[in-house]
Amino acid sequence: MSSEHQQAVQEQFTRTAEAFAKFATRDTPADLAQRIEFAELRPDDTVLDVACGPAAFLLAVAPRVRFVRGVDLTPEMLRQARTLQAERGITNAAFDLGEAEKLPYADGSFDLVSCQFAFHHMLRPDAALAEMRRVMKPAGRLFLVDSVGPEDKAAAARHNHIEQLRDPSHTLTLSLSGFRGMFSARKLRIEKQVVLDRPRSFNKWMLRAGHDRSDASYKEVRRLLEESIADDRAGFGVSIDGDDLRIVHQEGMFLLGRGIEIEAGQ
Ligand SMILES: C[S@@+](CC[C@H](N)C(=O)[O-])C[C@H]1O[C@@H](n2cnc3c(N)ncnc32)[C@H](O)[C@@H]1O
């Protein structure tokens, strides 16, 4: 990964680590339960969560499996994760500093390898996916959750522009066909797939990225979203909600297994 981009990610998530943990509205008990059920955890599983952030998911998973491990690029996020771990008295979890594109683990180490809401911060999500596949056991599963962007090119460009204004470490929200193409290129078979509408408060979404109403970025992102209401040209399904806006992210959940290996020469 380019060190410039790595720095942008670390700056963003060091600055916002507390706000992120506080306003992570997508980690309600119901959302976590839904993801846990989808991931089909087994009591003997050893789980790796890549780009784990403050580890809301991983620490909810820990009591149901043998061991969980989180890896993230941002030390401050790992500090939040360890604090939460201590508060909950969880003993079967560990956290490491590391890059998704170069995971510090041996081949075939984990039963379940997950990554949530982080591919859209990476320059090479396909490289992270290859690493996740490498460290997964031969019969292991890969669990991926991320926002899904519009298929239409112009809408996708507007969508990503808005995301980047809000958070400079945003790279690209992949479309569903983008995700599926990447899985197939990495020889991963889709066992289960679901795409859900996730309505959220614009104000909280901005606070989570460290912006309040007085920021220039807040004003510009809000202007662009309001401009998109009539024709949904940026794919956020915006509507007015009092002095807030209601926006809708599409969220994709995928459970993947190893696909058939194609031998060289075949
Ligand atoms: C939006 S947060 C998501 C955190 C967590 N997965 C969650 O769902 O709450 C993105 C996280 O990805 C981490 N991250 C981004 N790019 C990364 C990379 N290439 N390798 C490791 N971590 C990365 C950031 O440090 C940050 O903690």
Ligand as a Chemical Component Dictionary entry (heavy atoms), coordinates in Angstrom:
data_LIG
# 
_chem_comp.id                   LIG 
_chem_comp.type                 NON-POLYMER 
_chem_comp.pdbx_formal_charge   0 
_chem_comp.three_letter_code    LIG 
# 
loop_
_chem_comp_atom.comp_id 
_chem_comp_atom.atom_id 
_chem_comp_atom.alt_atom_id 
_chem_comp_atom.type_symbol 
_chem_comp_atom.charge 
_chem_comp_atom.model_Cartn_x 
_chem_comp_atom.model_Cartn_y 
_chem_comp_atom.model_Cartn_z 
_chem_comp_atom.pdbx_ordinal 
LIG C1  C1  C 0  -14.648 2.315  8.837  1  
LIG S1  S1  S 1  -13.506 1.559  9.927  2  
LIG C2  C2  C 0  -14.257 -0.032 10.202 3  
LIG C3  C3  C 0  -13.791 -0.681 11.468 4  
LIG C4  C4  C 0  -14.508 -1.990 11.824 5  
LIG N1  N1  N 0  -14.255 -3.025 10.854 6  
LIG C5  C5  C 0  -15.980 -1.764 12.004 7  
LIG O1  O1  O 0  -16.767 -2.269 11.193 8  
LIG O2  O2  O -1 -16.363 -1.051 12.956 9  
LIG C6  C6  C 0  -12.167 1.169  8.900  10 
LIG C7  C7  C 0  -10.980 0.573  9.632  11 
LIG O3  O3  O 0  -10.140 -0.006 8.654  12 
LIG C8  C8  C 0  -8.792  0.207  9.029  13 
LIG N2  N2  N 0  -8.019  0.051  7.789  14 
LIG C9  C9  C 0  -8.183  0.739  6.634  15 
LIG N3  N3  N 0  -7.344  0.299  5.709  16 
LIG C10 C10 C 0  -6.631  -0.723 6.270  17 
LIG C11 C11 C 0  -5.623  -1.601 5.800  18 
LIG N4  N4  N 0  -5.169  -1.495 4.568  19 
LIG N5  N5  N 0  -5.135  -2.535 6.637  20 
LIG C12 C12 C 0  -5.588  -2.628 7.921  21 
LIG N6  N6  N 0  -6.555  -1.817 8.416  22 
LIG C13 C13 C 0  -7.067  -0.878 7.612  23 
LIG C14 C14 C 0  -8.806  1.597  9.646  24 
LIG O4  O4  O 0  -7.683  1.803  10.474 25 
LIG C15 C15 C 0  -10.112 1.554  10.416 26 
LIG O5  O5  O 0  -9.951  1.076  11.727 27 
# 
loop_
_chem_comp_bond.comp_id 
_chem_comp_bond.atom_id_1 
_chem_comp_bond.atom_id_2 
_chem_comp_bond.value_order 
_chem_comp_bond.pdbx_ordinal 
LIG C1  S1  SING 1  
LIG S1  C2  SING 2  
LIG S1  C6  SING 3  
LIG C2  C3  SING 4  
LIG C3  C4  SING 5  
LIG C4  N1  SING 6  
LIG C4  C5  SING 7  
LIG C5  O1  DOUB 8  
LIG C5  O2  SING 9  
LIG C6  C7  SING 10 
LIG C7  O3  SING 11 
LIG C7  C15 SING 12 
LIG O3  C8  SING 13 
LIG C8  N2  SING 14 
LIG C8  C14 SING 15 
LIG N2  C9  SING 16 
LIG N2  C13 SING 17 
LIG C9  N3  DOUB 18 
LIG N3  C10 SING 19 
LIG C10 C11 SING 20 
LIG C10 C13 DOUB 21 
LIG C11 N4  SING 22 
LIG C11 N5  DOUB 23 
LIG N5  C12 SING 24 
LIG C12 N6  DOUB 25 
LIG N6  C13 SING 26 
LIG C14 O4  SING 27 
LIG C14 C15 SING 28 
LIG C15 O5  SING 29 
# 
